[in-house]
């Protein structure tokens, strides 16, 4: 989640509009982390620095840099088709989406597949299809299995839950 949030913030800093979909962390927590990262105000001090925070965020918004949209869905409740409709509504409202950051793929919902490999493979394929439909990159992460703990250079064989994630991704 920290890595994906940093990727999203860096893309915004480069003028890209990023949709960050969280199936794991509340929107507010993501916003606090990224806001702290961008403003350099420690998370625990954000509430005591409202004026500074507004000034810095206002400068960020007026700098011509991109926008970050954060949307939380409960785990295992949203499908790629539902996500497609949600993204299309954002685009129809006039906001361009340059990248989709998904935290995290394995928590999406599908009824297709008899086991975790097949379910995650289907989700990965559908998420990848969204990137073609919206002509933007999709960025996600997968957790490593316990066997990868302490490994200096873990490979795809150490992806937890489903090897299909790595096989389907570019």
C-alpha positions as CSV (number, residue, x, y, z in Angstrom):
1,X,0.0,0.0,0.0
2,X,2.8,2.4,0.8
3,X,4.6,1.7,-2.5
4,X,1.3,2.0,-4.5
5,X,0.5,5.3,-2.7
6,X,4.0,6.6,-3.5
7,X,3.7,5.6,-7.2
8,X,0.3,7.4,-7.4
9,X,1.8,10.6,-5.7
10,X,4.8,10.6,-8.1
11,X,2.6,10.3,-11.1
12,X,0.4,13.2,-9.9
13,X,3.6,15.2,-9.4
14,X,4.4,14.6,-13.1
15,X,1.1,16.0,-14.2
16,X,-0.9,12.8,-14.4
17,X,-4.4,12.3,-13.2
18,X,-4.5,9.1,-11.1
19,X,-7.3,7.0,-9.8
20,X,-6.3,5.1,-6.8
21,X,-8.7,2.2,-6.0
22,X,-8.3,0.8,-2.5
23,X,-9.8,-2.6,-1.5
24,X,-7.6,-2.7,1.6
25,X,-7.2,0.7,3.2
26,X,-9.7,3.5,4.0
27,X,-9.7,6.5,1.7
28,X,-8.9,8.8,4.6
29,X,-5.8,6.8,5.6
30,X,-4.5,6.8,2.0
31,X,-5.2,10.6,1.8
32,X,-3.4,11.2,5.1
33,X,-0.3,9.2,4.0
34,X,-0.1,10.8,0.6
35,X,-0.8,14.3,2.0
36,X,1.9,13.9,4.6
37,X,4.3,12.6,1.9
38,X,3.6,15.6,-0.4
39,X,3.6,18.3,2.2
40,X,6.3,16.8,4.4
41,X,4.1,17.4,7.5
42,X,4.1,14.2,9.7
43,X,0.8,12.4,9.7
44,X,0.3,12.9,13.4
45,X,0.8,16.7,13.0
46,X,-1.6,17.2,10.0
47,X,-4.5,18.2,12.3
48,X,-2.3,20.9,14.1
49,X,-1.2,22.4,10.7
50,X,-4.5,23.0,8.9
51,X,-3.5,26.5,7.6
52,X,-0.1,25.3,6.3
53,X,-1.7,22.2,4.9
54,X,-4.4,24.2,3.0
55,X,-1.7,26.5,1.6
56,X,0.5,23.7,0.5
57,X,-2.3,21.7,-1.0
58,X,-3.7,24.8,-2.7
59,X,-0.3,25.4,-4.2
60,X,-0.2,21.8,-5.4
61,X,-3.7,22.1,-7.0
62,X,-2.7,25.3,-8.7
63,X,0.7,24.1,-9.9
64,X,-0.6,22.5,-13.1
65,X,0.2,19.1,-11.7
66,X,-2.2,16.2,-11.9
67,X,-5.0,15.2,-9.7
68,X,-5.4,12.2,-7.4
69,X,-8.7,10.6,-6.9
70,X,-9.0,8.0,-4.2
71,X,-11.9,5.6,-4.0
72,X,-12.3,2.8,-1.4
73,X,-14.4,-0.3,-2.0
74,X,-14.9,-3.0,0.6
75,X,-12.8,-6.1,-0.1
76,X,-14.4,-8.7,-2.5
77,X,-17.4,-6.5,-3.4
78,X,-16.4,-4.9,-6.7
79,X,-15.9,-6.6,-10.0
80,X,-13.8,-5.3,-12.9
81,X,-17.1,-4.6,-14.8
82,X,-18.3,-2.4,-11.9
83,X,-14.9,-0.7,-11.8
84,X,-15.2,0.0,-15.5
85,X,-18.6,1.7,-15.0
86,X,-17.2,3.7,-12.1
87,X,-14.2,4.9,-14.2
88,X,-16.4,5.7,-17.2
89,X,-18.5,8.0,-14.9
90,X,-15.4,9.9,-13.9
91,X,-14.4,10.3,-17.5
92,X,-17.9,11.3,-18.5
93,X,-17.8,14.0,-15.8
94,X,-14.8,15.6,-17.6
95,X,-11.8,14.1,-15.7
96,X,-9.1,12.4,-17.7
97,X,-7.6,9.3,-16.1
98,X,-4.0,8.8,-17.0
99,X,-3.3,5.8,-14.6
100,X,-5.3,3.4,-12.4
101,X,-3.6,2.2,-9.2
102,X,-5.3,-0.8,-7.7
103,X,-4.6,-1.8,-4.1
104,X,-4.9,-4.7,-4.4
105,X,-6.0,-7.0,-7.3
106,X,-6.5,-10.2,-5.3
107,X,-9.3,-8.5,-3.3
108,X,-11.5,-7.9,-6.2
109,X,-14.7,-10.0,-6.6
110,X,-15.4,-12.6,-9.3
111,X,-17.5,-15.7,-9.5
112,X,-15.4,-17.2,-12.2
113,X,-12.9,-19.9,-11.2
114,X,-13.0,-22.9,-9.0
115,X,-9.9,-22.0,-7.0
116,X,-7.7,-19.0,-6.1
117,X,-5.5,-19.4,-9.2
118,X,-8.4,-19.3,-11.6
119,X,-10.2,-16.5,-9.8
120,X,-7.1,-14.3,-9.6
121,X,-6.2,-15.1,-13.2
122,X,-9.6,-14.0,-14.3
123,X,-9.4,-10.8,-12.3
124,X,-5.9,-10.0,-13.6
125,X,-7.1,-10.5,-17.2
126,X,-10.1,-8.3,-16.7
127,X,-8.1,-5.6,-15.0
128,X,-5.6,-5.7,-17.8
129,X,-8.5,-5.4,-20.3
130,X,-9.5,-2.2,-18.5
131,X,-6.2,-0.6,-19.3
132,X,-6.8,-1.2,-23.0
133,X,-10.3,0.1,-22.8
134,X,-9.2,3.3,-21.0
135,X,-5.8,3.5,-22.8
136,X,-3.9,4.0,-19.6
137,X,-1.6,1.9,-17.4
138,X,-3.0,-0.2,-14.5
139,X,-0.6,-0.5,-11.6
140,X,-1.1,-3.0,-8.8
141,X,1.0,-5.1,-6.5
142,X,0.9,-8.6,-5.1
143,X,2.1,-9.9,-1.8
144,X,5.0,-12.4,-1.6
145,X,4.7,-15.8,0.0
146,X,6.4,-16.6,3.2
147,X,9.1,-18.4,1.3
148,X,10.2,-15.0,-0.1
149,X,10.9,-13.5,3.3
150,X,14.5,-12.5,3.5
151,X,15.2,-13.4,-0.2
152,X,17.3,-10.6,-1.7
153,X,15.8,-10.9,-5.2
154,X,12.4,-12.7,-5.1
155,X,11.0,-13.9,-8.4
156,X,7.5,-14.6,-9.7
157,X,7.5,-18.0,-8.2
158,X,7.3,-16.3,-4.8
159,X,4.0,-14.5,-5.5
160,X,1.4,-15.5,-2.9
161,X,-2.1,-16.8,-3.6
162,X,-1.8,-17.0,-7.4
163,X,1.1,-17.2,-9.8
164,X,-1.5,-16.1,-12.4
165,X,-1.0,-12.5,-11.3
166,X,2.6,-12.3,-12.5
167,X,1.8,-14.4,-15.6
168,X,-0.9,-12.0,-16.8
169,X,0.8,-8.7,-16.0
170,X,3.2,-6.8,-18.2
